């Protein structure tokens, strides 16, 4: 079992729809959760982070965390073609000696105009 | 402007040659990281450093070396011992989080290395 799992996609949604991206993780001790957006050929860009169970909203983005289910998701409302990218889920664990961030392989999102 | 710079953007080398990738940050971040990304895959941690003059191996350190002589700089050397060096290399840095429990990492633009 991978430590951080994402559906590779592509996930295709029409412009204006809600895109729902999901991520599961294996370590119950994971403390912090991040979503990065990566355009093709570019480096990842941090878009959301969440530490506590529940929802966190920032503009069109909502991150949802359920630690009991070891599940984190990202909702993108009013999806735009410019949202087309790969979305990486990252989870920070705290093994002895410091922090360790594990990245999922990413979900490709395609927003159709 | 604060940020992380990596140079060069594209790098071509012959097999058997060592090559050093540059990473500089002016964000005053304590921690710095090197990742490798292969097509269709997530980021894999090569090395990280939480403080000057100290660094630890990540998950795929074999064939790589680093140094951290200055807070701002964390160069990565890809040695001839690295069997499959062609990849997209990403440098990142981070600050302690507000909760004291995690790090939000910020990435440089990356260096795409091709070894033939």
HADDOCK unambig.tbl for C-alpha pairs under 7 A between the chains (distance, minus, plus):
assign (segid A and resid 32 and name CA) (segid B and resid 102 and name CA) 6.10 0.50 0.50
assign (segid A and resid 42 and name CA) (segid B and resid 109 and name CA) 6.41 0.50 0.50
assign (segid A and resid 43 and name CA) (segid B and resid 107 and name CA) 6.42 0.50 0.50
assign (segid A and resid 43 and name CA) (segid B and resid 108 and name CA) 6.69 0.50 0.50
assign (segid A and resid 43 and name CA) (segid B and resid 109 and name CA) 5.23 0.50 0.50
assign (segid A and resid 43 and name CA) (segid B and resid 110 and name CA) 6.13 0.50 0.50
assign (segid A and resid 44 and name CA) (segid B and resid 107 and name CA) 6.40 0.50 0.50
assign (segid A and resid 46 and name CA) (segid B and resid 106 and name CA) 6.94 0.50 0.50
assign (segid A and resid 92 and name CA) (segid B and resid 102 and name CA) 6.47 0.50 0.50
assign (segid A and resid 99 and name CA) (segid B and resid 102 and name CA) 6.78 0.50 0.50
assign (segid A and resid 103 and name CA) (segid B and resid 42 and name CA) 5.92 0.50 0.50
assign (segid A and resid 103 and name CA) (segid B and resid 43 and name CA) 5.84 0.50 0.50
assign (segid A and resid 104 and name CA) (segid B and resid 42 and name CA) 5.42 0.50 0.50
assign (segid A and resid 105 and name CA) (segid B and resid 40 and name CA) 6.93 0.50 0.50
assign (segid A and resid 105 and name CA) (segid B and resid 41 and name CA) 4.82 0.50 0.50
assign (segid A and resid 105 and name CA) (segid B and resid 42 and name CA) 3.64 0.50 0.50
assign (segid A and resid 106 and name CA) (segid B and resid 42 and name CA) 6.38 0.50 0.50
